[in-house]
Each structure stands twice: as structure tokens, then as C-alpha cells.
Amino acid sequence: MELANTAIETVVDRISEETHPLSKKAKYIGSAMVFFAIMMALLVWVLMLLG
């Protein structure tokens, strides 16, 4: 997911350096993908340790 987030940020930065609400939203969504991937990994580890 970190690679996907980096790809999103790179494309957004490539299109324009100026701040735009949709660019900001795309970057936040990319960050959310990384966050949820980490949470899922932690959940799997916890389930493995408890099981």
C-alpha cells in the first residue's frame, strides 16, 4: 500500500505543484490506504497470537 500511496502522491505532484482540494483529497485517501493496511496487518498478528 505504501507503493500505491507513493504513486498517487507522485502523480498528483507531477500534474501540478499548486494546492488543490482534489489533490489534497487524493493524498489523504492514499494515506488512509496505508493506515488500513497497517491495521489489517496488526489484526492478523493479534489473531495469530491469540489463536
N, C-alpha and C positions, 0 to 999 in steps of 0.2 A: 504494500500500500504506500509505503514511503516513496517508491519509484513513481507510482501514479501521481502522488501529490507533487513531486518534483516536476513531473512532466506538465501538469496543469499550471504550476507557477511559471515554468519556463515559457510556455505558450502565451500565457497572459502577459508576461513581461515583454515578450517578443513583439506582440501586437502593439502595445503602447506603454510607455513609462508613466503617463499621467494617470491619476487616480480616477477610477470609475466605479460606481456602485456594483455593477455586474462583475467586474474584475475582482473586487473585494469579496463578493459572494462566492465566486468560483474558488478563491483561495481558502475561504472558510470551509467550504464543502470538502476540499481536498484534505484539510486538517482534520475534519470530522471523520473522514475515511480512515485516517491513520489512528485516531483515537479509538474508534470502534474496533479496529483490527487488534489493537493492543488489549482492549477489554476482552475480546473474544479469546485471545491467547491466554490471558490470565484466568479466564473462566475454565478453559480446558485444563490448565495446570491444576487449578483447585479441584476440579472434578477428578482428575487423575490421582491426586494426593489423597483425596477422601475415599476413592473407590478402591 
